[in-house]
Amino acid sequence: MAGGMVEQEELERKTLRLLCSVLLKPVTRVELAGLLDAELFTEALHRTVFEEITAIGAVPSAKLRELLPARITNRGFPDFDLKEFLAPELASEAEIEKLFESVLKMIEMRHGEAESAVEN
């Protein structure tokens, strides 16, 4: 079970990394975030980061990265360090593809819950 939690946290982190990526257009970030749900994020910090990304909306990623730390700190995570959270800072195109896969998995988790309940 513990392995599943680590996997889930990694998935959440990769999803958030993609949402913060400079390679994503602001409107694409908003659309992707709209396909996800805060409840998919099991880790409190990840959920808070996702909620703030969603609340900030369609701003350039530089502005998003500027606004996030204070907003996350204000939500009760005083030690939040965006650089550490997003490391590595720059993702290659191959990494971006992997990050997209993470987002798709989370979207499938959200939209596949009804079907998987029937299958199991």
C-alpha positions in Angstrom: 0.0 0.0 0.0 2.9 2.4 0.9 4.3 2.0 -2.7 0.9 3.1 -4.1 1.0 6.3 -2.0 4.5 7.2 -3.2 3.4 6.6 -6.7 0.3 8.7 -6.2 2.4 11.6 -4.7 4.8 11.4 -7.6 1.8 11.5 -10.0 0.5 14.6 -8.2 3.8 16.3 -8.2 4.4 15.7 -11.9 0.9 17.0 -12.7 1.6 20.2 -10.8 5.0 20.5 -12.5 3.3 20.4 -15.8 0.6 23.0 -14.7 3.5 25.3 -13.7 5.5 24.7 -16.8 6.6 27.7 -19.0 5.8 25.5 -22.0 2.1 25.5 -21.2 0.0 28.3 -22.5 -2.1 29.9 -19.7 -5.4 28.8 -21.4 -4.1 25.2 -21.7 -3.3 25.2 -18.0 -6.8 26.4 -17.2 -8.3 23.7 -19.4 -6.2 20.9 -18.0 -6.9 22.1 -14.4 -10.6 22.1 -15.3 -10.4 18.4 -16.2 -8.8 17.6 -12.8 -10.4 17.8 -9.4 -8.8 19.0 -6.1 -10.0 15.8 -4.5 -7.7 13.7 -6.7 -4.8 15.2 -4.8 -4.3 13.1 -1.7 -1.4 15.1 -0.3 -2.6 18.3 1.5 0.2 20.5 0.0 -0.4 19.2 -3.5 -4.1 19.9 -3.2 -3.4 23.4 -1.9 -1.0 24.1 -4.8 -3.6 22.8 -7.3 -6.4 25.0 -5.8 -4.2 28.0 -6.0 -3.1 27.3 -9.6 -6.8 27.0 -10.4 -7.7 30.2 -8.5 -5.0 32.3 -10.1 -6.3 31.3 -13.6 -5.0 32.1 -17.0 -1.8 34.1 -16.2 1.6 33.6 -17.8 3.6 30.9 -16.0 6.2 33.5 -14.8 3.3 35.4 -13.0 1.9 32.1 -11.7 5.4 31.2 -10.3 5.6 34.7 -8.7 2.2 34.5 -7.1 2.2 30.9 -5.9 4.7 30.9 -3.0 3.0 33.7 -1.0 -0.4 32.1 -1.6 0.7 28.7 -0.5 2.4 30.1 2.6 -0.8 32.0 3.5 -2.7 28.7 3.2 -0.6 27.3 6.1 2.6 25.9 4.5 5.3 28.4 5.7 8.2 26.3 4.5 6.9 26.1 0.9 9.7 26.5 -1.6 8.5 26.6 -5.2 11.9 26.0 -6.7 12.4 22.9 -4.6 8.8 21.8 -5.3 9.1 22.2 -9.1 12.7 20.8 -9.4 14.1 20.2 -11.9 13.1 23.7 -13.0 13.3 23.2 -16.8 11.8 20.1 -18.3 12.8 18.8 -21.7 10.2 18.0 -24.3 10.5 14.3 -23.4 9.9 15.1 -19.8 6.9 17.3 -20.7 5.4 14.3 -22.5 5.9 12.2 -19.3 4.3 15.0 -17.3 1.4 15.0 -19.7 1.0 11.3 -19.1 0.8 12.0 -15.4 -2.0 14.5 -16.0 -3.8 12.1 -18.2 -3.6 9.4 -15.6 -5.1 11.8 -13.0 -7.9 12.8 -15.5 -8.6 9.1 -16.1 -8.7 8.6 -12.3 -11.3 11.3 -12.1 -13.4 10.2 -15.0 -12.8 6.5 -14.7 -14.0 6.2 -11.1 -17.6 5.3 -12.0 -16.4 2.6 -14.5 -13.7 1.1 -12.3 -16.2 0.8 -9.5 -18.3 -1.5 -11.7 -15.3 -3.5 -13.0 -13.9 -4.2 -9.5 
